[in-house]
């Protein structure tokens, strides 16, 4: 399957239940890059607009570049009322924007699906001189939750671990060619009921769909975990929004690597 189509049947769960990025992470990026109200941003692999929505009131234009039509429709439904929002049918390796079109490129939980050499070339092309790249990622910071998720995300419960469903991407360091970029981390927490917890699980491309023969086992195991970790029908999972931030035009210059914690 074309990797851009993996989320066609999961777009609604993705839009409704995926964990948001910490507001402090957004504010830090805007402050560091000195994002001005007349600036333009390109959110690459924008999906349903979870990251895009943090910038549509902060910039003159925000291009939400997304190849999957179902995901793009959810972004349009949520953000069409913002004058800055522009939905773009495109992919990281072939971004349909002019050269030097934006001051900032953002990427959420999509970088691992990109073909790095082509995507990097496109990033450099559409960025203005001294333009910035900000890559956001949400990761659980609860070891006990992670252990339980590792058990659930296995072939035993229909989780797709096949080579065909492995992402082709490279780590974020490849885009900067060195460790000369900022690494930021901001604490957050997901407060989940059963619906939002299970919906977020089902939004993953590796999760079994309802038609899968092991879906009942997957649901039962997920319910066991929820019951174990929840109290009064609510589960709280601490996580961090991690941001990798740097100026691609300056990536060959030497400056100290920084690690900040919000």
Helices and strands as residue ranges (DSSP letters): G 3-5, H 11-17, H 23-33, E 40-44, G 52-54, E 61-65, H 69-79, E 85-88, E 102-107, G 111-113, H 116-126, E 127-140, H 143-152, G 155-157, G 163-165, H 173-176, E 182-192, H 194-202, H 215-229, E 235-247, G 248-250, E 259-261
